[in-house]
């Protein structure tokens, strides 16, 4: 229709009409690009807001995981310290069962793997650009680059193998079933538990062997020291996660996500 009018105006040499038609066409193109650009910006903002929501959810889960890992490591260290008080004679093993439990549960290990699926998706798809705050992007990159911590938090010590080679499997099975729990295969906890129906005369030689094995206790001292380092790392992870969570929530609020 517009092309027909322009052609007719040219044939009639009606240059004013030609100019009007060309202005109408140009305005239509400009408006069309504007509408398309606005729609794209709105779509990008919506996607960016959804990513912020998912990142906040990930950070909340990470905080739970790191907190659970720290609390579990504190329990393990406590058992290690208890076992060493028996070994150095500052505490008498009035109950051989408590000695066996302390030595066994002092060998527990396990780190906390953070959630990074949303961040990896944003990097892989190029959608990290949807976060317009360059400082926030940099902090996210730094946060998810702290993988070196795993060398300490995921360590399995030699003590773990040695003590489990000494304690009979029947006692280990009882401890697993009654003195330890794992929630959803991830959260670990140590539990108070009563002694099994085993004659104390059978437990006393085991407790004495554990207490008097200086090589074993040397490795236990190393493991207790490592627990302190792991606890410190988890504390640092919790602090970093809280900081990231606060920044993400601020960014979400600035985008209207809390309205």
N, C-alpha and C positions, 0 to 999 in steps of 0.2 A: 504493500500500500504506500509506504513512504517512498520507496524507490520509484514507483510509478509517478508520484507527484513531483519528485525531483526531475525525472526524465521529461515530464511534460513542461515543467518550468524552464528547463534548459532549452527545449525546442522552441518555446515561446520567448526565450531570452529574458525571462522574468527573474533577473538576478536577485532581486530582493526576496522573492519566494524561495529561491534556492538557498539563500543564506539562512532564512528562517528554518527551513527543513533540516539543514545541516546542524543548526544549533540544537534543534529538538533531538536529533540523533545523538549528538555529542553529550547532551545532558542525560539522555537515557543510558548511555554507556557509563558515564561517571556515576550515576545513581546505582546502576547495576553492580559496578565494582564496589561501591561503598556498602551496599547491602550485603554482598558476598563477604567482604572483609569484616563487617560487623558480626555476621553470623559465625565466621571462623573464629573471631576473637571470643565470642560468647562460648563457643564449643570448647575452645582451649581453656578458658577460665573454669568451665564446669569440670573438665578433665583434671585440671590442676587442683581444684577443690577436692575432688574425689581422691586424688593421690595424697593430699594432705591428711584427709580422714584416715586413709589406710596406713600412712606413716605413723600417725598418732597411735593407732591400734597396735602396730608393730612395736612401738616404743613401750607401750604399757605392758605388752607381753614380755618384752626384754627385761623390763624392770622386775617383773615377777620372777622370771627365770634366774636372773643374777642374784636376786634377794634369796631365793630358795637355795641356790648353790652356795652362797655365803653362809647361810644358817647351817646347812649340812656340813660344810667344811669346819665350822666352829664346833659342831658336835664331834666330828672325827678327831680334831685336834684335842678336844677335851678327853677323849678316850685314850689317845696316845700319851698325854700327860699323866693320866691316871695309871696307865701301864708302867710308865717310867718311874712313878713314885714307888711302885712295888719293886722294881728292879734295883733302885738305888737304896732301898731299905728305909726310906722316910715314911713308908706306909706298909703296915703288915698285912699280908693276904689272909685275913680272917675267913674269907669265903673264896675258895679256889675257883668257884664258878664265875665270880666277878672278875677274877684275873683273866680267865679264858675269854670272856666277853670283851673285856677292855682290849686285849691284844688282837682279837679278831677284828672288831669294828674299827680299831685304829688303822686297819689296812684298807678301809674303804676309799674310793676315789671317784672321780667323775666331774667333768666341767659343765659349763652351761653354753650351749650353742645359741647365739642370738638369731633373731628373725631378720632376714634381709631380702625376702622375696620381692617386696614392693620396690625397694631401691634398685635391685638388679634389673627389674623389668623397666624401670624408668631409664636406666643407663642403656639397656639393650635397644629400646625403641626410640631413643633420642628424646623422650618426653621429660627428661630432667630439665630441659629448657623451659618447661611450663612453670617452674619455680623461678619467678623473676628476681627474687632476692639472691644475689650472687654470694653474699656472705652465708646465707642458709645453705646454699649448695655446697660451698666449701666445707662447712662444718659437718654436713652429712657425709661427704667424701672422707673426711678425717675420721669420723665416727666408725664408718664401716671398713676402715683400713687397719683397725687394731687387731688383726688376726694373730700377731705374734704372741699375744697373751696365752694362746692355746698350748704353747710349748711347756708352760708351767701348769696351767689348770687341767690339762689332759694327761699329765704324766702318770704312768703306772710304775710304782717303785719296786725295787728288788725285795723290799721288806714284805710286800704283798704276797709274792710267791713263796718266800721263805716261811712266813708264819702259817700260811695255809697248807704248807707241806707238813707242818708239825701237828696241827690240831686235827684230830680224827674227823672223818667225814660226817659221822653221826652227830657230833657236836656242831659242826658247821651247818648242817641241814637244820638243826633245831634253831640256831641263831638266825638263819635266813628267814625261817618261818615265824619266829616270835620276837626277835630283837631288831628287825629291820623291815622297812616297807618302802615300796616304790609306787608313786601315784602317776598313773597314765604313762608308765615307763620312763618318766623324766624326773619328777620330783622325788628325791630320796630323803628319808628320815630314819634316825635311830630311835628305837623304842625301849623303854624299861621292860624287863621281862624276868619272870621267875626262873629258877634253876630247873633243869629237866630232872626226870626221875632216874638219876644216875648216882650210884653210891659215891659218896665223897672220896672214898679211898681211890677211886678211879680218876677223879679230877685233881686230887692233890699232887700226884706225880707230874701231871701235865702242867699245872701252875708253876711248880718248882722248876721244871725244865725251861719254861718260857722266861721266868725271872732270872735264871742263872746263865742264859745264853747271851753272853756279852756281844758276840757278833751280831745277833739278831737285834739286840737293844741298840747297838750303834746305828744300824740301818733305820730303826724306829726313830731315833733322835733326828736323823736326817729328814725323815718323812714328816715329823712334827714341825720341823723348821720350814719345810716346803709348804705345809698347810698354812703357816703364817703368811707366806708370800702369796699363796692363792687367795686367801681371805682379803689381803690388801688389794689384789687385782680386782676381785669382785666388788669391793667397796668403790674402787675407781670406776668400774663399769657402771655401777648404780648412779654415781655422781654424774658421769657423762650422759647417761640415759635421761636422768632428770633434767639436765640442762637442755638436751635436744628436745625433750617432750615439751618443756616450757616454750622454747623457740617455735616449735611447730604449732603449738596451740595459739601463740601470738599471731603467727602468720595466718592461721585459719580464721582467727577473729578479725584480722585486718581485711580478709577477703569476704567477710560477712558470713562465715561458716557457723558462727554461734548465734546468729539471729534466727 
